Amino acid sequence: MDTARELADDLARLLRHEHGALADFLLALARFDENQRRELGHTSLFYFLHRELKLSKGAAQNRKTAAELIQAFPEVESALRSGELCLSTVNELAKVLTPENRAAVLPRFFGLSRREAEAVAAALRPAAVVPDREVVTVVRATGSAPRPLTLAAPPPPASAPPGDSVHPDEPPRPVVHPGEPPSFVTTGGSSTLPAAPPPPRETVKPLDAEVARLHLTVSRAFLDKLEAATDALGHACPGGTAAEILERGLDLVLAQRARRHGLVEKPRRSRGRPARPDAIPAEVKREVWRRAGGRCEWTLGSGERCGCRRRLEYDHIRPLALGGASTIDNVRLVCRPHNVLAARQVFGDALMDRYTAPTGWCSAAPRRWTRS
């Protein structure tokens, strides 16, 4: 039987091996470039880790951030290999580490817990404004009706941050797939700390399946519109709560989207060719949407479908410019990142760079372009 000291020594050896294996993995991940990911159908490193390697979203984000940090600051690798820095704190470190402060700031995160790292990051980069956020807390249903939703206007914001411009010499930002957490690694030469990360859009704590309480930070204009909508529905929804008024608005939004995809109860028959040659007939949109189930149909290198439900677009498998037709068999539903990836595979990066925004091919405000 091993003595306590022998067992402790063995555990220490295994721990060093774990740290070394993690550092080796992150080094390899840092070398896994964009072109290699695109060959496998992944538009970002985060989604490669989450979809291809089956990591949870939290584990994928931690490793993605660590790999980006190693690329920008090689000394991070040795800190992770020695165990002085852990994966649970790299996201906080990435928010405040810059080329100018690297020597002083990096050691401050050694041996910290995630909460301690959050405190250090907050001290280095105080929040300039109170963040807007949505918090959803589920409450247990009772015999009485749920109380109306209470909305409060946020305090007036402080000075707005500078414009989100990109210098021509600045490297393009990485692709952010819908639902992917943002990256905060600073690689440029500026001594300014990265902007504070946006708060999560919602926090859900499921306790009961039926009733939830939604807390919103909203503008004064939002409250005025809510009051006007309540007045407008005075006959159709007398005594309606804020939740009932908002749900009616959501129904209108979803119905509008359904009409845009041709999902109506009594679809009209096609009246010949569309007026625009690049227009996709409503019956084609309808059948493609139903076939896809409202999810991206792009096939990843692993054989799985992307399945994303946001920023969906209709894409011609064989582009119109190459003689493709707007038929059910030649049209697929894809998310915007995979739509742009398909266009780059067909037409090349040089041409597509003229039509996509300079901040990357999944910019928040892309220029208008048509692959078809």
Backbone hydrogen bonds, N-H to C=O, Kabsch-Sander energy under -0.5 kcal/mol:
donor,donor_aa,acceptor,acceptor_aa,energy
7,L,3,T,-2.4
8,A,4,A,-2.4
9,D,5,R,-2.5
10,D,6,E,-2.1
11,L,7,L,-2.4
12,A,8,A,-2.3
13,R,9,D,-2.2
14,L,10,D,-2.4
15,L,11,L,-2.3
16,R,12,A,-2.2
17,H,13,R,-2.0
18,E,14,L,-2.3
19,H,15,L,-2.5
20,G,16,R,-2.5
21,A,17,H,-2.7
22,L,18,E,-2.3
23,A,19,H,-2.3
24,D,20,G,-2.4
25,F,21,A,-2.4
26,L,22,L,-2.5
27,L,23,A,-2.2
28,A,24,D,-2.2
29,L,25,F,-2.4
30,A,26,L,-2.3
31,R,27,L,-1.2
32,F,28,A,-0.6
32,F,29,L,-0.9
33,D,31,R,-1.4
37,R,33,D,-1.9
38,R,34,E,-2.6
39,E,35,N,-1.6
40,L,36,Q,-0.9
40,L,37,R,-0.8
41,G,38,R,-1.3
42,H,37,R,-2.3
43,T,41,G,-0.5
48,F,44,S,-1.4
49,L,45,L,-2.2
50,H,46,F,-2.4
51,R,47,Y,-2.7
52,E,47,Y,-0.6
52,E,48,F,-1.6
53,L,48,F,-1.5
55,L,49,L,-2.2
60,A,56,S,-2.8
61,Q,57,K,-2.4
62,N,58,G,-2.2
63,R,59,A,-2.1
64,K,60,A,-2.5
65,T,61,Q,-2.6
66,A,62,N,-2.3
67,A,63,R,-2.5
68,E,64,K,-2.2
69,L,65,T,-2.5
70,I,66,A,-2.3
71,Q,67,A,-1.9
72,A,68,E,-2.0
73,F,69,L,-3.8
76,V,73,F,-2.3
77,E,74,P,-1.3
78,S,74,P,-0.7
79,A,75,E,-1.5
80,L,76,V,-2.2
81,R,77,E,-2.6
82,S,78,S,-2.1
83,G,79,A,-0.6
84,E,79,A,-1.1
85,L,79,A,-1.9
89,T,86,C,-1.5
90,V,87,L,-0.8
93,L,89,T,-2.1
94,A,90,V,-2.5
95,K,91,N,-0.8
95,K,92,E,-0.5
96,V,92,E,-0.6
96,V,93,L,-1.3
97,L,93,L,-1.8
102,R,98,T,-1.0
104,A,101,N,-0.7
105,V,101,N,-3.0
106,L,102,R,-1.7
108,R,105,V,-1.1
109,F,106,L,-1.8
110,F,107,P,-1.3
111,G,84,E,-3.0
112,L,109,F,-1.3
117,A,113,S,-2.5
118,E,114,R,-2.2
119,A,115,R,-1.8
120,V,116,E,-2.0
121,A,117,A,-2.6
122,A,118,E,-2.4
123,A,119,A,-1.9
124,L,120,V,-1.9
125,R,121,A,-2.1
134,E,200,P,-0.7
135,V,215,H,-2.3
136,V,203,T,-2.3
137,T,135,V,-0.6
137,T,213,R,-2.9
138,V,136,V,-0.5
138,V,205,K,-1.0
139,V,211,V,-1.0
142,T,144,S,-0.5
151,L,149,L,-0.5
152,A,216,L,-0.9
165,S,163,G,-1.4
170,E,167,H,-1.9
177,H,175,V,-0.6
180,E,177,H,-2.7
186,T,97,L,-0.6
187,T,185,V,-0.6
205,K,136,V,-0.9
205,K,203,T,-0.5
213,R,137,T,-2.7
214,L,212,A,-0.5
215,H,135,V,-3.1
215,H,213,R,-0.5
216,L,214,L,-0.5
217,T,133,R,-1.0
218,V,152,A,-1.4
218,V,216,L,-0.6
223,L,219,S,-1.6
224,D,220,R,-2.1
225,K,221,A,-2.4
226,L,222,F,-2.4
227,E,223,L,-2.3
228,A,224,D,-2.3
229,A,225,K,-2.6
230,T,226,L,-2.1
231,D,227,E,-2.1
232,A,228,A,-2.4
233,L,229,A,-1.7
234,G,231,D,-1.6
237,C,233,L,-2.9
240,G,237,C,-1.9
245,I,241,T,-2.2
246,L,242,A,-2.7
247,E,243,A,-2.2
248,R,244,E,-1.8
249,G,245,I,-1.7
250,L,246,L,-2.3
251,D,247,E,-2.2
252,L,248,R,-1.7
253,V,249,G,-2.0
254,L,250,L,-2.5
255,A,251,D,-2.3
256,Q,252,L,-2.3
257,R,253,V,-2.1
258,A,254,L,-2.2
259,R,255,A,-2.2
260,R,256,Q,-1.8
261,H,257,R,-1.3
262,G,259,R,-1.6
263,L,258,A,-3.1
264,V,262,G,-1.6
279,A,276,R,-1.3
285,K,281,P,-2.2
286,R,282,A,-2.6
287,E,283,E,-2.0
288,V,284,V,-2.6
289,W,285,K,-2.7
290,R,286,R,-2.1
291,R,287,E,-2.5
292,A,288,V,-2.5
293,G,289,W,-1.4
294,G,289,W,-1.5
295,R,292,A,-0.6
296,C,308,C,-2.4
297,E,333,L,-3.5
300,L,298,W,-0.6
300,L,304,E,-3.5
301,G,40,L,-3.8
303,G,300,L,-1.9
306,C,298,W,-2.5
307,G,296,C,-1.9
313,E,334,V,-3.5
315,D,332,R,-2.9
317,I,315,D,-0.6
317,I,330,N,-3.2
322,L,319,P,-1.3
323,G,320,L,-2.0
324,G,319,P,-2.7
327,T,325,A,-1.7
331,V,327,T,-1.0
332,R,315,D,-2.5
334,V,313,E,-2.8
334,V,332,R,-0.6
336,R,311,R,-1.7
339,N,335,C,-2.1
340,V,336,R,-2.6
341,L,337,P,-2.0
342,A,338,H,-2.3
343,A,339,N,-1.9
344,R,340,V,-2.4
345,Q,341,L,-2.1
346,V,342,A,-1.5
347,F,343,A,-3.3
348,G,344,R,-1.6
352,M,348,G,-1.9
353,D,349,D,-2.5
354,R,351,L,-1.4
355,Y,352,M,-1.5
356,T,352,M,-1.8
360,G,357,A,-1.3
363,S,360,G,-0.9
